Amino acid sequence: MTISGARGAVDNAAGLRRAASMDASLGEFGRRVQAVAERFLAQNGRPAAPDEVAQLGRQLAALVAERGLPRPLAPGETGAPGGMTEAECAPLVGRVTAGTTEPLLAELARQLVKACFYPEFTVCRDSYRERARDGSCRRQELARARGRVSGTHCVDCPHWVRFEPAAHAAWLGAQWVDGPAALAAGGEVYLPEDFRALRHWLHAAARA
């Protein structure tokens, strides 16, 4: 074998290893998406749809592989919250939900698309604790949290990565309008750990 041929073989082997690693990583991503989707359907009283949930996970993984993730912040960089218009979001949701029939999966996909493609930032919007004049907080209402795949926090909130679960629950409970017992009573609806696992995957994958 020539030197150039040997180099080509090495490069090809490295490429195959990278491809295999990416496939494994996206497979893990799909499993985390499925966990989120199954919990979201259950908390909204919808029947399980394992085949459609698996399909949604695969299609979202393919979209992430195609588009890539937002760039990670440099050390010391704070970033800024992003957004996505309906015109930008709708075609992506259509791709992710193609072939599915469960109506709630479209709303799930809309929120997950934003979770995947909104840019990183470090200063929370504080939406989770904004209070109305009567002292109530919309984000801390159980019925409203059920419709949010990320519960009380935004889908791109930096607290998902900043805190470990126990510390996060204690910190959030101290700011809960009705006290920490009310937060604990809502369980995974308010602070879903499957969504934290997804945020951790996105954070790590952006740096891989």
C-alpha positions in Angstrom: 0.0 0.0 0.0 1.3 3.5 -0.8 1.7 6.2 1.8 -1.2 8.1 0.3 -3.3 4.9 0.3 -2.5 4.3 4.0 -3.4 7.8 4.9 -6.7 7.4 3.1 -7.4 4.2 4.9 -6.7 5.9 8.3 -8.8 8.9 7.4 -11.6 6.6 6.3 -11.4 4.6 9.5 -11.5 7.8 11.6 -14.5 8.9 9.6 -16.3 5.7 10.2 -15.6 5.9 14.0 -16.9 9.5 14.0 -20.1 8.4 12.1 -20.6 5.5 14.5 -20.1 7.8 17.5 -22.6 10.3 16.0 -25.2 7.5 15.4 -24.9 6.3 19.0 -25.2 9.9 20.3 -28.3 10.6 18.2 -29.7 7.3 19.3 -29.4 8.4 22.9 -30.9 11.8 22.0 -33.9 10.0 20.5 -34.3 7.9 23.7 -34.3 11.1 25.8 -36.9 12.7 23.5 -39.1 9.6 23.8 -38.9 9.8 27.6 -40.0 13.5 27.5 -42.8 12.7 25.0 -44.2 9.8 27.0 -44.3 11.8 30.2 -45.9 14.8 28.4 -48.7 12.7 26.9 -49.4 11.0 30.2 -49.6 14.2 32.2 -52.1 15.5 29.7 -54.3 12.4 29.9 -53.5 11.2 26.4 -53.0 7.5 25.6 -49.5 6.2 25.0 -48.4 6.3 21.4 -45.1 4.4 21.4 -44.7 4.0 17.7 -45.4 7.6 16.9 -43.3 8.8 19.8 -40.4 6.8 18.5 -40.9 8.1 15.0 -41.0 11.7 16.3 -37.7 11.1 18.2 -36.0 9.7 15.1 -37.2 12.6 12.9 -36.1 15.2 15.4 -32.7 13.5 15.7 -32.4 13.7 11.9 -33.2 17.4 11.9 -30.6 18.0 14.6 -28.0 16.1 12.6 -28.9 18.2 9.5 -29.1 21.6 11.1 -26.6 21.3 13.8 -27.0 22.9 17.3 -26.4 26.5 18.3 -22.8 27.3 19.0 -21.7 26.9 22.6 -20.9 30.1 24.5 -17.3 31.1 24.9 -15.9 31.4 28.5 -17.3 34.6 30.1 -19.9 35.1 27.3 -23.4 35.6 28.6 -25.3 35.2 25.3 -28.9 36.4 24.9 -32.3 34.6 24.7 -33.4 33.9 21.2 -36.7 33.3 19.4 -38.3 31.8 16.4 -41.2 33.1 14.3 -44.1 30.8 13.5 -43.0 30.9 9.9 -39.6 29.6 10.9 -40.9 27.1 13.4 -43.8 25.5 11.5 -41.9 23.8 8.7 -39.5 22.2 11.2 -42.5 21.0 13.3 -44.0 19.6 10.2 -40.9 17.6 9.5 -40.6 16.3 13.0 -44.3 15.2 13.2 -44.6 13.8 9.6 -46.5 10.5 9.7 -47.9 11.0 13.2 -51.6 11.4 14.1 -51.7 12.2 17.8 -52.7 15.9 18.0 -50.7 16.7 21.1 -47.4 15.7 19.4 -47.5 18.8 17.3 -47.4 21.0 20.4 -44.7 18.8 21.9 -42.7 19.1 18.7 -43.1 22.8 18.6 -41.6 23.1 22.1 -38.8 20.6 21.4 -37.8 22.3 18.2 -37.3 25.5 20.2 -35.4 23.7 22.9 -33.0 22.3 20.3 -32.4 25.4 18.2 -32.7 28.4 20.5 -29.3 29.9 21.3 -27.5 29.5 24.6 -27.5 32.2 27.3 -26.7 32.4 31.0 -29.1 35.0 32.5 -32.5 33.6 33.1 -35.6 35.5 31.9 -37.2 34.9 35.4 -40.5 34.0 33.8 -40.9 31.2 36.3 -41.4 33.6 39.2 -43.0 36.6 37.6 -46.1 37.6 39.7 -49.3 39.3 38.8 -50.8 42.1 40.9 -52.7 39.6 43.0 -49.4 37.8 43.8 -50.1 34.8 41.6 -47.6 33.3 39.2 -48.9 31.9 35.9 -45.8 29.6 35.5 -46.5 28.1 38.9 -50.1 27.0 38.0 -50.3 23.2 37.6 -52.8 23.3 34.7 -50.5 25.7 32.8 -47.4 23.7 33.6 -49.0 20.5 32.2 -49.1 22.1 28.8 -45.4 22.9 28.9 -42.9 20.1 28.1 -40.4 21.9 30.4 -42.8 22.6 33.2 -42.3 25.9 35.1 -39.0 26.9 33.3 -38.5 27.9 29.7 -37.3 25.2 27.3 -33.9 27.0 27.0 -33.5 28.1 30.6 -29.9 28.0 31.8 -31.0 26.6 35.1 -31.5 23.2 33.6 -27.8 22.8 33.2 -26.7 25.0 36.1 -28.4 23.0 38.9 -28.3 19.4 40.0 -31.8 18.1 40.7 -31.9 18.3 44.5 -30.3 21.8 44.6 -32.7 22.9 41.8 -35.8 21.8 43.7 -34.6 23.4 46.9 -33.8 26.7 45.2 -37.0 26.8 43.2 -39.1 25.8 46.3 -37.8 28.8 48.2 -39.3 31.0 45.4 -42.6 29.2 45.1 -45.6 31.3 45.7 -47.4 28.5 47.7 -44.3 27.2 49.3 -42.0 24.2 48.6 -44.6 21.6 49.5 -46.8 22.8 46.6 -43.9 22.5 44.2 -43.2 19.0 45.5 -46.8 18.0 45.1 -46.7 18.9 41.4 -43.6 16.6 41.0 -42.4 16.1 37.4 -45.0 18.4 35.9 -43.3 21.4 37.4 -39.7 20.2 37.3 -39.3 17.3 34.9 -36.1 15.5 35.2 -36.4 13.8 31.8 -36.3 17.3 30.3 -33.2 18.1 32.3 -31.6 15.0 30.8 -32.4 16.3 27.3 -31.0 19.7 28.1 -27.8 18.1 29.3 -27.5 16.1 26.1 -27.9 19.3 24.0 -25.4 21.2 26.1 -22.8 18.4 25.8 -23.5 17.7 22.1 -22.9 21.4 21.2 -19.4 21.0 22.7 -18.6 17.6 21.2 
